Amino acid sequence: MHTRTTGLTRPAGSTRRGAVGAVALAALLALTGCSSDGDTDAKAEAKPTRSAAGKPAAATPDSQASPASEGPQADASKGPVLPDAKLTPATGTFTAKEKKYLSGRVPVNMDPAAVLQTGQETCQRIERTAAHDKNAAIGAIISGDLPEAEAAIKQLCPKQQPLLDAAETGFPGGTQKNPAPGTYQALTSAEGCTWQAMGDGGTVLAAGPGTGAGKKKVTAEVPSGTRTFVSTGCYAWLPA
């Protein structure tokens, strides 16, 4: 058994993604459309952006939002958001779970249906990618390459919860603090995946290009006492 790490947070250092990451991203970006357990008649005209830190951020309106006199402030970085009472589509209605997903997530002057469609598209991308390669879908969740993946899965496509559970046991490539000791597999088959496990004072406890190369699985042994695990070109890691 491995303890869960905070793997869903993107590391501060930049990383070079491996082949699986590139393939996953290409597949995810190529997929369009809208699917979830609940549909809406409204069409989206805007999509959320990603923050500079790499963690998915809420959609921003095309025009500058003015301060709101009412409604929740879900996140100061988002600015004013629509109160739940105003979360209504131009046509039709939202289901209870759709309203729960939208709560505190829709900026002022933004069409709630646009935010909802982004979540639905995220579910669709996860579903289609997992049907082809579950590890690619898990890696995309771990690395933060899917906007609002955690919220989308929990509220809009709960059948994908096992993928989210698996992602929470791993961590993205780059720098990871205090990883749980054990054997980890890199979610890439590209050559050039390298790693180091360092203890107190930066002492190197273990290092290597991984066991295997190219098309073989790349693994790393993280010993007890590891304070920092640094990898390059490995995309994301899961317990082996």
N, C-alpha and C positions, 0 to 999 in steps of 0.2 A: 504493500500500500504506500502511496506517496501522498504527502500532505499537499494541499492545494497552494499554489503561489499566486501572487498578484500578476499573473501573466497577461492580463488583458490591457495593462498599461504599456504604451509604447515607450521604449527606452530613450534617454536623452540623446545618446550617440546615434549617428546615422548608420544604416545597414545596407549591405548589398544583397538583394534578394537572389535566391537560387532559381533553378529552372522551374520547379513546382510553383514557386511564388509567381513567376512571370506568366506561366500557363494559367494559373488560377485567376490572376488579375485580368488577363486577356479575355478569359471566358466570362468573368463577372461583368466586365465592362461591355462585352458584346451583347449580353442579355438585356432585353428591354421588356416593357409591358408591365402589367399590374396583376398580381394574384395574391390572395390571402384567404383566410376563412370567412372574411366579411368583405363585401364590395360596396362601392359608392358610385353614384352616377356622375359625380363631378370630376372633371379632368384637371390634372396638375399643370401649372404653368411655371413652377420654380422648384428647385431641388436644394437640399441642404448642402452646405460646404463642409470642409474638414478644417479643424483648427490647426494652427502652426505646429502644435505639439503632436499632431497626428491622430488625436482622439476625435471621433466623430462629433460634430457640433450641429446644433439645430439650424434649420433653414433661416436665411435672412431675407427680409423683404427687398423688393427692387428699389423702393424709395425709402428715405430715412424715416424711421418710426418715431413718432412723437411720444413723449412720456404719457403713460396710462395712469388714470386716476383710480382705476380699480383693477382687480384681477391678481392672480398669484405672481410672485417673482421667483420662478423656479431656479433661475441661475442668473446672477448679476451680469455674467458675460454675455447672456442672450439679449439683455435689455427687457423692456416691458413685453409681457405675453398676454394673450387673450384669456379672459376669465372663462371658466367652464361653461357658463350660461350662454356664451357667444360662440361656442364651438358647434356651428351648424353649417352644413354644406349649402351651396346655391340651390341645389335640387336634391330631393330625397332626404334620407336621414342617416345618421351614424348609429352603428350598433353600440351596445354597452361597452364591449371590449375596445372598440375603435375610439370611443370617447375617453376611455381610461388611458389608451396609448397617447392620445393628443393632449391630455391634461398637462398644463405647464410646459408644453413643447411648441406651441404655435406663437410666433412673434406677432405683435400688433401690425395690422395692415397686410397680413399674410393669409392666403386662402387655406383654411384647415385641410381641405381636400388635397392640396399640394403636399402638405407635410405627411398626410396619411398615405398618399401614393408612394412617397419615398420609402416608407416603412414596408408597404406591400411589395415594392420592387426588391427591397432587401431580402424579404422572405423568399421571393421567387428565385433570386440569384443563389441563395443558400440551398434551396431545394434542388435546383438544377445542377449546381456544382457537386453537391453531395451524391446525387444519382450517378455521377460519372466518377468522382473521386472524393470520398469522405475526408481524407486527410487534407486535401486542397481546401475544402470548405472550412474545416477546423482551423487550418493555418490562416485563412483569410480573417476569421473571427479573432484569433489570437493577435494577429499583427495590426488589427484595427483598419483593415482595408474595406470593411463594409460599414456604411453609416448606420449608427444606432442599432447595431446587430442585437445586442442584449435585450433592449426594450422591444424591438420588433419581434424577436422570438417569443419572449414571455407573454406579449399581449396579442400578437397577430398570427403567429404560426407556432403554437406550443408543441406541435409534433416534432419540431426540430430541437427541443430541449436537450436530448442526448448529445447533440453536437456542441451545444453551449457548455454542458457539464464537462465534456472532454476538453474543450478549450480552456476551461478554468484550471485544469491540472497542468497546463503547459505555460510557456512564456515565449515572447518574441525574440528574434535574434538581436544582437547588440549587447548591451550591458544589463545584467540581471543581478540584483543584490540579494544575498542570502537565499540562494535556491535550495530546495530540499535535496539532500544527497540521494544519489541513485544513478541509474542508467537512463539516458535520454536519447531519443532519435530525432534527427533533424528532418524537417518536412521539406526536403529538397533532394534531388539526385545530381545536382550540379557539382562539378569539381571546384575546388577552391574554398570549401567550407572548412574554416579553421576555428579552434576554440582554445580557451585557457580557463582553468579553475584556480582562483587565487585565494590565499588565506590572509591572515592578519599581516599588515605591512606590505601587502602586494606580493608575498611569497607565492611562487607558482607551485601548486600542488599537483596539477595534471594538465596536459596540453596535447594537442594533436590535430591532424586533419580529419579525425574521425576514423572509425574502423570501416574500411572500405572506401571506395572512391567511384566517381562517375555514376554508373547506373546502380551501384550497390547502396544499401542503406548506410547512412552516416550516423554513428553513435558516439556519445561522449560519456565518460564516467566522472560523475561529480562526487568527490569524496567528502566525508564529514569534515566540518571545519571550513568549508568554502564560504568565503564572504562575498566574492564577486566572480561571476561567470561571464566571460566576454567571448562573443562569437562574431564571425564575419562571413557573409555569404551563405548563411544557414537558414534564413527566412524565419523559421519558428521551430520550437522544440516541444516534444511530448514525451512523457515517461515511456520507456521501451517495454 
